[in-house]
Amino acid sequence: MGLNIISRRHFLGRTAGLAAGAFTGPNLLLKGQNAAGKKLRLAVIGANGKGQSDTQGVTLDHTVVALVDVDQKRLDEAAKKREKHHLDSGQAAPNAPKLYQDFRKMFDEMANEIDGVIISTPDHTHYVAAMHAIKHKKHVCVQKPLCNYINEVRDLHRAAKEAGVVTQMGNQGRTMEGQRLAKEWIEQGAIGTLKEIRLWTNRPIWPQGPLVKKAAECPPELDWDLWLSSEASEPYFQFEIPAGANGKRGNSVHPFSWRGWWQFGSGALGDMGCHIMDATFSILGQLIPEKIEATSSPISDTCAPVWSDLVYHMPAGKHPALTVSWNDGSKDGKPNKPEISPHMTSDLAKKAFEKASSGMMFIGTEGTVFEGEAYCSSPVIYNEERYTQVRLDMKAGKIKKTEARSIMPNNPQGEWAKHIVEGGTPSSNFDYSCPLTEFVLLGNLAVRAQQTVQWDKQNMKVSNAEAPNKFVSRPAYRDGWKA
């Protein structure tokens, strides 16, 4: 593999010895207490599926006291999997957590027994669940995207700061070494002047495009009313999958194919944007675009498109003003990918690009930083000769490590828990991840508007047209759900 890859394992090992003190800050939960050996009492909302993987990195070090899932069968499975994980790890089976289908009831009954909450539900429930946790002064770790409406992102950020809780979004790339390396290389001139960024993904891998709801019998184990949470009450449905839509993951919104529906998910951008756009957001100094152009396959008022092409126009900051392009989905059965960088001319580079179903290219005047997956875990530089020189410059100390490293690489939930106990600020805390999520959701705003939008960040509105502003906020919330 030689020149064209830096082993993620190699760099994760190196980061273990870096200064954990790079992140500092007050620890409100344990103030005045001895933090050594402290076990947090955690609740998991959305306990199976993603909720399982989100707790693997913390469950052996801390105590899960409550599991919540609207599907009783999945809830019971989550409890069994948690017990098995402990036994497989050589630990005694823990005390059984309390099980709930309604997180509001959990907070009513157990608020004083919970320190932190991990939220791994469909997108539309992130905001209401997190706000309930924050209102109870609980630390929160929320899956990406934090919300699927920009107004909710801003509101959640404001509430968390006022409550003084420790926050995190579950975008694991933000904890990895690779993203830091890419930023250090670019800032220290490894590819000359940064001119353009190209991003892409093969998502959606679930049905999108205009979909038609069809009444169906609700599975007996699912509490559909709770699944809807703050959305208006409606009968349980499945949907017809039209020709040209991706139908690999079934025609029911539960438990997976909700992502294509605007009211429940946020399409390919919501699923992968907070991963693939993460390094871009960091490298550009956490700037918000001034203008977004969008074209896509047909959409409806209810569903995201099969493919979309976006161009984010970024103001000057650490780098000159430039464009960030985004391509998702497939066109005519072929992956919707950007053109390959002009620096990627070797057979090795062309094969790496062809193989990459998701990825990123940071194109400079003298080279390109390339990553052929979503998390920027193992970036490389093309052409190969330039990458060889960068590696020598790193070894000689000419390219320096300037970015603070995560204390728990590739484990955002574990990092969050560790900072609650020991103090400090997680890598993707809401000060970082809320504007990142806004960056991502602005793409959906342009797609839904079906026009170029100019974004007034200060006033949180589209300034060149009024109609798109209806997509900034969720239309309504059912009574009893908004904390």
N, C-alpha and C positions, 0 to 999 in steps of 0.2 A: 504494500500500500504506500509506503515511503512518503513521497512528496505530497500526495494529494489528500492526506487526512491526518488530523491530529486526534489521537485516541481520546474519547471522552473519559474513559476509565483512567487514563494517564493524568488528565487534568483534574478530575475529581479527586484523585489521590493527592495531588499537589495542593489543592485548595484546603484539605483537611487541616494543614498546619498554619494557614493564614490567620491573621488576627481577627478573632471574633469580635473584638472591641470596635470594629469599624462601624457598627450600628450602635448608637447609644440613645438613651432616652429614659424617661421615668417608667416605672412599673407600678401601675395603680393598684392592680389586684393584690400584689404581695408586699405592698409598702409596709414596712415595719415588721415583716415576718422573715424568718429564715427560709430562703428559697431552696436550699440544698435538699434534693430528694423530693421536692414538692410534686405531688401527683394532681393534675387537674381533673375536675369532674366535667366531662364533656357530653353534650347531646348531639345527635346526628339527625338532621332532617333530610329525608330522602335517603333512607338507610341502606337500600340495596342498590345493585348496579354501580353507578359512579360513587355512591356513598360508601360502598365497600372499599374501593381502591383509595378513596380519599382518607380513610381512617387507618389503612394498613401501616402508615408511617408513624402513627401516634398511639395506637391502641395498646401496645405493649408497655409503653412508658407512662401512660395515663389511664384513667378510668372512664369508660363509657357508661354513663348512668341512665341514659335514655335513648331510645331509637324511635324514630317517627317515619312512618310510610303510609300513604293512603291506601295501599294495596296490602291487605292482611296476609296474603300468601307470601309476598315479597318481604314483609316485615318479619314474619316467622323465620324465613330463610336467612335473613340478615343476622338475626340473633344466633342461629345455629352456626353460621359461617364465622361469626366473631368468636364463639367458644372454641371452634375447631382451630382457628388461627392461633389462639393461645396454647392449645394443647400441642399443635404441630411445632410450636416454638419452644416447647419444653417448660412452659409455665403452667401453673395450676389454673384450672378453669375459674374465671372471675365470677363474682356475684352477677346474677342475671340483671341486665338493665330493665327498666320499666319500658313497656311498649305502648305506643300511642299511634293512632291514625290522624289525629288533629293536633298540630303543634301548639295551637292556642290553649288547648286543655293542658298540655304539658307545662306550659309557662304558668298557667293558673295554679297547678298543683305542685310544681317542682322548682319554681324560680329560685328559691333559696338553696337548692342543692346543685346548682349548675354554675360553672365558671365560664365556660365557653361553648360556642355552638358552631358546628360545621354544617353548611347548607349545600346540598347536592341535588336539588330538585330541578324540574324543568324551569326554563328561564323566567316564565311569568310569575313564579312564586318566590324567586330570589328576593325581590324587594320587600314583599309583605312579611316574609319569614325573618329576614335580617332586621327589619325595623322593629318587629316584636322583640327580638333578642336585644337590640340596642336600647330600646325603651326600658328593658329590665337590667341595663348596665352589664350585659354579657359581651365578652369578646367574640368576634365573628370572623370566620373563614368561609368565603362564599365562592362557589364555582364561577367560572367565566361563562358568559359575560356577566358582570355584576348585576345588570338589569337589561331589559330590552327596550327601554325608553330613556332618552337622555335626561329628561326631567327627574326621573327616578334616581338616576346615577347621582345627579347633583344633590338631591334631597338626602340620599343615603350618606353621602360624603359629609354633608353638613351635620347630620344627626350623630354620626360616629365621632366627629371632632368634639361636638358639644358633650357627649357622654364620656369622652376620654378613654375609650376602649381600644384594645389592640386589634388591628384589622389585617386581612390578607385576602387576595384573590388567588384562585387555584390555577394560575398559569405557570407551570413548572419551569419553563424556559428562563423565567426571570431569576431563578435561583442557580442557574447553571453557569459553568465557567465560560462556555463558548460565546455567550452573548457579551460578556465582559471583554474577551479577547478581540472580538470583531470591533467593538467600540474603540478599544485602545489602538488597534492597528490603524483604523481610519483616522482617528484624531491625531495620530503621530505620523501621518503622511505615507503610510504603507502603500496606498493606491493613488497617491496624488490628491487632487481635489475631487471631492465627492460631487457627482453630477446628476445621478439618477438612481432610483431604487425601483426594482421590479419584484413583485410578490405574486404568488399563485397557490391554488389548492385544487385538488380533485373533488372536494366537496361541492355539492351535496351527494351523499351516498344513500339518501333517503328520498322519498317522493317530494318533489317540489313542482312548481308551475301551477297553473290554474287547476285546483282540485275541487271536487264536488262532494259535499257532505251527504252521507246516506245513513238514515236511522238504523241502529243495530241494538242488539241485546247487550246490556252491560255485564261484564264478567261478575259473578257473585262476590268475589273477593275484593273488588275495587269499589271504593266509595267515590263515585264520580263527582258528587257535589263537592267533596273536599279536594279532589284533583283540580277542579276548576278554580278553586280558591277565590280570588277577588274578581274573576271574570263573571260575566252575567250567566245566570243559570240557563242551561239548554240541555236537551236530551243527549244521551250518549250517542256517538256516531262513529262510523268508519268513513272511508272515502274511496271514490273511484279513482283509479290511476290512469290518466290519459296516455296515449301514445307519445313517446318522447320523454316522459318523466322517468326519474330513477325510482324503481319500485322494489329494490332489493331488500328493504327492511320492513316490508309489510304495509298494510293499509289501515292501521289503527294508531291513533296518537299516543296511546299508552302501550308499552313503556318507552318507545324510542322515537317514533315518527312524528312527534310534535314539532320538530325543529323547523319545518317548512311553513308553519302557520304563524302569521304575524302576531296574533294574540297570545300565543304560547311560547314561541321561539323567536329566532332572529336569523334564520337561514344559514347559509354557508359562512357568511361574515361573522355571525354571532358564535358559531361553533369553533371556527379556526382563527378568526381575526386577532383575538387577544393572545394567541400563540404566535402567529406568523408576523403580525405587525408589531410585536413587542420589542424586538431588537431595533426596528426602525424608529419606534417612538423614543427609545432610550438614546440612540445615536443622534437623533435630531434635536436632542435637548428637551424632550417632552412638549414639543410644539403642537398646536392644533391647526389643522389646515384652514386656509382662507376661502378656498373654493373647491368643490368636488363635482367632477363631470361623471355622468353615469349612462351606460347603455346596457340593455339586458334582453333576454328572451321575454315573451309576454308574462305579465304578472296580473294579479287580481287584487281586489281590496283585501283579500284574506290570506294570500299565499305569496311566498318569495319565488323568484324565477329559477329556471333550470340552470342558467348561466348569467353572469354579469361581468362587465368590464368597467373599472373605475379609474379615474385619475384624480389623485389628491394634489392640490397645488399648495406647496409648503412655503411659508415665508422664510426669509434669511434669518439665521441665528448663528449656531456654531458653524454652519456650513452655508454656502450661497443658496439662494432660493432655488428650489428644484421640484420635480414631480415624483410622486410615488404612485406607481400603477398597481392595480389589483385585478387578477383574473381568477374566476372560479367556474366550476362545472365543466361541461363538455358541449362542443358544437359539432353537430353531424357525426356523433359517435367518436370524436377525437378530443383529447384533453385540451381545454381552453388555457393554453400557456402563452406567456409572452415570448418575444424573440430572444434568442440567446445573446448574451453579452458579446460585443466585438472582441473582447480579450480572451474568450474561451474558444480558441481555434484548434487546439490539439484534439486528437482522437479521444484521449482520456477525458478532457473537459466536455466534449460533445456527448460521450456516453454517460457521464455523471448527470448532465442536464436532462438527457432523454429518460433516464431512470427516475428522476425526481418527480413524484406525483404532487408534492407540495414543496415550496422552497422560496428562496430569496436571493437576489443579486444586488449588491451594492456596487454600482459602477462608477469608477473614478477615471481621472484622466490618464492614469498609468497602470491600472489593474482593476480587478473585480474581486470582492469578497463574495464567495458563493457558499450557500448552504442548501443541501438537497433534502431537507426535512423541515418540520414545522417549528422546532424549538430553538434553532440556532445553537445546537449543542456542540457541533464539530465543524465550525466554518473553516474554509480553506481559501487560498488566494490563487487566482489565475492572472497571468500565465505562471507556469510552474517555476520558472527561474526566479521570478519575483518572490514567490512563496519561500523558496530556498533561502533567499537573502533575508526575508523577514524572520525566519526561524533562527538564522545566525545572529541577527540583530537582537532578538529576544534573549538568546543565550549570552550575548555580550553585554546586556543591560542597556542597549541603545533604545530599544522599545520597552518602556517601563510599564509595570502594573500600577495603574492609577485608580482603578475602580474597586470599591469595597466588595469583597466576596461574601457569598452566603455562608452562614454557619452550618447549614444543612442542605448541600446541593441536591437538586432533583427531588426535594421533599418539601413543598410549600406548606403543607399542613404541619409537618414536624417542626419546620422553622418557626411558624407562627406560635405553636405551643411552647417552644423553647424560649422565645422572646417574652411570652407572657410570664413565664417562671423567672427568667434571669434578667429581664429588662431589655430594652432596645427596640428596634423597629424592623419588622419583616420587609423583605425585598419588594413585595408587591402590595404594600399597605395601601390604604385608600387614597392617600395623597398622590401616589403614583398610579394605581390601577383605576381610579375613577376617571381621570382625564384620558388614560389609555382606552377605557371602554367608550368614552365619548368619541374619541378618534375613530374607533371601529364603527360605532353606530351612525356616525355621519355618512358613511357609505350607504347604509340602509336607508337613511333619510333621502339621499339623492336617488336611489333606486326606486323608492316608493313615489317620489315626486315625479319621476320620469323626466327630469330636466337637470341642468346645471344649477347648483345651489351655492350661494355665497353665505358664509356662516359668520354671524355676529356673536363671537364668543362671550363678550361682556354682557349682552342682553339675552343670550340663549335663544336666538331666533334666526331664521333665514331672512336675509335683508333684501334680496332681489325679487322675492315673490311671497305672497301671503299664504297661498294654499298649502305649501309644504309644511307650514308650522303646525298643522293639525297632527303631524306625525312626531312631534317633539315630546308629547305627554300621552300617557295612557288615557283613552277616552273616559273611562269611569271605573269605579271600584264598588263591588258589592258591599252592602252594609255589614259591619262586623269583622271586616278583614284588614282594613287599614289601621295600623297601630297609632 
